Protein backbone atom coordinates (compact mmCIF):
# COMPACT_ATOMS: atom_id res chain seq x y z
CA UNK A 1 0.00 0.00 0.00
CA UNK A 2 1.52 3.34 -1.00
CA UNK A 3 1.80 6.15 1.58
CA UNK A 4 -0.74 8.16 -0.38
CA UNK A 5 -3.29 5.39 -0.68
CA UNK A 6 -6.64 6.77 0.60
CA UNK A 7 -7.35 3.37 2.07
CA UNK A 8 -4.56 3.93 4.57
CA UNK A 9 -6.33 5.50 7.54
CA UNK A 10 -3.08 6.81 9.03
CA UNK A 11 -2.38 9.17 6.14
CA UNK A 12 -4.67 12.04 5.05
CA UNK A 13 -5.11 13.18 1.46
CA UNK A 14 -2.16 15.57 1.82
CA UNK A 15 0.24 12.65 2.24
CA UNK A 16 1.30 13.85 5.71
CA UNK A 17 1.03 11.37 8.60
CA UNK A 18 -1.80 12.04 11.00
CA UNK A 19 -0.80 13.43 14.39
CA UNK A 20 -0.63 10.80 17.16
CA UNK A 21 -3.91 10.65 19.03
CA UNK A 22 -2.24 10.97 22.44
CA UNK A 23 -0.55 14.22 21.42
CA UNK A 24 -3.77 15.73 20.10
CA UNK A 25 -5.70 14.73 23.22
CA UNK A 26 -3.11 16.15 25.62
CA UNK A 27 -2.85 19.36 23.59
CA UNK A 28 -6.61 19.86 23.65
CA UNK A 29 -7.36 18.82 27.22
CA UNK A 30 -4.53 20.84 28.75
CA UNK A 31 -4.80 23.98 26.63
CA UNK A 32 -4.26 27.11 28.71
CA UNK A 33 -7.90 28.31 29.09
CA UNK A 34 -9.12 24.90 30.28
CA UNK A 35 -6.19 24.40 32.67
CA UNK A 36 -6.57 27.87 34.14
CA UNK A 37 -10.34 27.40 34.46
CA UNK A 38 -9.79 24.19 36.42
CA UNK A 39 -7.29 25.88 38.73
CA UNK A 40 -9.59 28.86 39.32
CA UNK A 41 -12.57 26.66 40.11
CA UNK A 42 -10.84 24.04 42.25
CA UNK A 43 -8.04 25.69 44.23
CA UNK A 44 -10.17 28.23 46.19
CA UNK A 45 -12.62 25.48 47.11
CA UNK A 46 -9.86 23.11 48.22
CA UNK A 47 -8.28 25.86 50.31
CA UNK A 48 -11.46 27.14 52.00
CA UNK A 49 -14.06 24.42 51.53
CA UNK A 50 -17.00 26.81 51.28
CA UNK A 51 -19.71 27.31 48.67
CA UNK A 52 -18.71 30.95 48.50
CA UNK A 53 -15.15 30.11 47.49
CA UNK A 54 -16.47 27.63 44.92
CA UNK A 55 -18.82 30.28 43.50
CA UNK A 56 -15.95 32.78 43.23
CA UNK A 57 -13.82 30.22 41.42
CA UNK A 58 -16.51 29.18 38.97
CA UNK A 59 -17.35 32.82 38.22
CA UNK A 60 -13.68 33.60 37.60
CA UNK A 61 -13.33 30.58 35.31
CA UNK A 62 -16.39 31.56 33.26
CA UNK A 63 -15.36 35.21 32.83
CA UNK A 64 -11.59 34.88 32.46
CA UNK A 65 -11.47 31.59 30.52
CA UNK A 66 -14.93 30.89 29.16
CA UNK A 67 -15.47 34.18 27.34
CA UNK A 68 -12.07 34.22 25.56
CA UNK A 69 -12.32 30.52 24.63
CA UNK A 70 -15.80 30.86 23.15
CA UNK A 71 -14.72 33.99 21.28
CA UNK A 72 -11.61 32.34 19.82
CA UNK A 73 -13.48 29.18 18.81
CA UNK A 74 -16.18 31.27 17.12
CA UNK A 75 -13.60 33.36 15.23
CA UNK A 76 -11.76 30.19 14.17
CA UNK A 77 -14.96 28.66 12.81
CA UNK A 78 -15.64 31.85 10.85
CA UNK A 79 -12.15 31.79 9.39
CA UNK A 80 -10.96 34.95 11.11
CA UNK A 81 -8.40 32.88 13.04
CA UNK A 82 -6.65 29.81 11.71
CA UNK A 83 -7.56 27.65 14.72
CA UNK A 84 -8.56 27.88 18.38
CA UNK A 85 -4.93 27.59 19.50
CA UNK A 86 -4.24 30.88 17.62
CA UNK A 87 -1.27 29.32 15.85
CA UNK A 88 -0.49 32.39 13.74
CA UNK A 89 1.70 34.55 15.97
CA UNK A 90 0.42 37.84 14.54
CA UNK A 91 -3.09 36.97 15.72
CA UNK A 92 -2.04 36.45 19.32
CA UNK A 93 -1.65 40.07 20.41
CA UNK A 94 -5.33 41.11 20.05
CA UNK A 95 -6.47 37.86 21.66
CA UNK A 96 -4.15 38.34 24.63
CA UNK A 97 -5.06 42.01 25.00
CA UNK A 98 -8.72 41.07 25.23
CA UNK A 99 -7.92 38.39 27.77
CA UNK A 100 -5.76 40.88 29.68
CA UNK A 101 -8.72 43.26 29.98
CA UNK A 102 -11.07 40.55 31.28
CA UNK A 103 -8.50 39.33 33.80
CA UNK A 104 -7.85 42.88 35.03
CA UNK A 105 -11.57 43.56 35.52
CA UNK A 106 -12.22 40.35 37.44
CA UNK A 107 -9.08 40.84 39.52
CA UNK A 108 -10.32 44.29 40.52
CA UNK A 109 -13.70 42.82 41.50
CA UNK A 110 -12.03 40.02 43.47
CA UNK A 111 -9.88 42.50 45.37
CA UNK A 112 -12.73 44.94 45.98
CA UNK A 113 -15.00 42.26 47.45
CA UNK A 114 -12.25 40.32 49.25
CA UNK A 115 -12.46 37.19 47.13
CA UNK A 116 -10.19 34.19 47.63
CA UNK A 117 -6.47 34.92 47.63
CA UNK A 118 -5.94 31.93 45.32
CA UNK A 119 -7.88 33.74 42.60
CA UNK A 120 -5.78 36.86 43.15
CA UNK A 121 -2.59 34.85 42.75
CA UNK A 122 -3.78 33.08 39.61
CA UNK A 123 -5.05 36.25 37.97
CA UNK A 124 -1.95 38.33 38.70
CA UNK A 125 0.13 35.49 37.24
CA UNK A 126 -2.17 35.39 34.21
CA UNK A 127 -1.73 39.13 33.68
CA UNK A 128 2.04 38.62 33.58
CA UNK A 129 1.67 35.80 31.06
CA UNK A 130 -0.74 37.79 28.90
CA UNK A 131 1.59 40.78 28.82
CA UNK A 132 4.56 38.64 27.74
CA UNK A 133 2.59 36.83 25.04
CA UNK A 134 1.19 40.10 23.69
CA UNK A 135 4.68 41.63 23.51
CA UNK A 136 6.62 38.62 22.25
CA UNK A 137 4.20 36.78 19.97
CA UNK A 138 4.35 39.18 17.01
CA UNK A 139 8.04 38.31 16.72
CA UNK A 140 8.38 34.81 18.22
CA UNK A 141 5.73 32.19 19.01
CA UNK A 142 6.55 31.41 22.62
CA UNK A 143 4.53 28.44 23.86
CA UNK A 144 1.46 29.31 25.90
CA UNK A 145 0.96 25.60 26.60
CA UNK A 146 4.51 25.58 27.97
CA UNK A 147 3.83 28.63 30.14
CA UNK A 148 0.68 27.09 31.59
CA UNK A 149 2.32 23.74 32.23
CA UNK A 150 5.36 25.32 33.88
CA UNK A 151 3.20 27.52 36.07
CA UNK A 152 0.86 24.70 37.03
CA UNK A 153 3.80 22.44 37.88
CA UNK A 154 4.68 24.97 40.61
CA UNK A 155 1.18 26.12 41.59
CA UNK A 156 -0.10 22.63 42.43
CA UNK A 157 2.72 21.73 44.86
CA UNK A 158 2.35 25.14 46.50
CA UNK A 159 -1.37 24.50 46.95
CA UNK A 160 -1.50 20.74 47.51
CA UNK A 161 1.91 19.93 48.91
CA UNK A 162 3.89 16.92 47.64
CA UNK A 163 0.83 15.49 45.89
CA UNK A 164 1.04 18.38 43.46
CA UNK A 165 4.35 17.03 42.15
CA UNK A 166 2.42 14.23 40.46
CA UNK A 167 1.43 16.77 37.81
CA UNK A 168 5.01 17.26 36.62
CA UNK A 169 5.06 14.23 34.26
CA UNK A 170 1.78 15.43 32.78
CA UNK A 171 3.23 18.91 32.23
CA UNK A 172 6.26 17.46 30.45
CA UNK A 173 4.06 15.17 28.32
CA UNK A 174 1.89 18.12 27.24
CA UNK A 175 4.97 20.07 26.17
CA UNK A 176 6.27 17.07 24.23
CA UNK A 177 2.86 16.77 22.56
CA UNK A 178 3.16 20.32 21.24
CA UNK A 179 6.53 19.46 19.68
CA UNK A 180 5.16 16.22 18.22
CA UNK A 181 2.32 18.25 16.68
CA UNK A 182 4.93 20.67 15.28
CA UNK A 183 3.19 23.59 16.95
CA UNK A 184 6.43 24.86 18.51
CA UNK A 185 10.17 24.47 18.47
CA UNK A 186 11.96 23.11 21.52
CA UNK A 187 13.28 26.62 22.21
CA UNK A 188 9.75 28.05 22.28
CA UNK A 189 8.62 25.27 24.60
CA UNK A 190 11.59 25.60 26.98
CA UNK A 191 11.14 29.38 27.08
CA UNK A 192 7.44 29.09 27.81
CA UNK A 193 7.91 26.40 30.45
CA UNK A 194 10.73 28.30 32.15
CA UNK A 195 8.72 31.50 32.21
CA UNK A 196 5.79 29.62 33.67
CA UNK A 197 7.90 28.07 36.43
CA UNK A 198 9.70 31.25 37.45
CA UNK A 199 7.09 33.97 36.86
CA UNK A 200 3.66 32.34 36.99
CA UNK A 201 4.60 29.88 39.71
CA UNK A 202 6.65 32.48 41.57
CA UNK A 203 3.88 35.08 41.55
CA UNK A 204 1.32 32.57 42.79
CA UNK A 205 3.63 31.35 45.54
CA UNK A 206 4.30 34.90 46.73
CA UNK A 207 0.62 35.85 46.80
CA UNK A 208 -1.17 32.65 47.79
CA UNK A 209 1.55 30.37 49.09
Secondary structure, 3 states (H helix, E strand, C coil): CCCCCCCCCCECCCCCECCCHHHHHHHHHCCHHHHHHHHHHHHHHHHHCCHHHHHHHHHHHHHHHHHHHHHHHHHHHCCCCCCCCCCCHHHHHHHHHHHHHHHHHHHHHHHHCCCCHHHHHHHHHHHHHHHHHHHHCCCCCCCHHHHHHHHHHHHHHHHHHHHHHHHHHHHHHHHHHHHHCCCCCHHHHHHHHHHHHHHHHHHHHHHHC
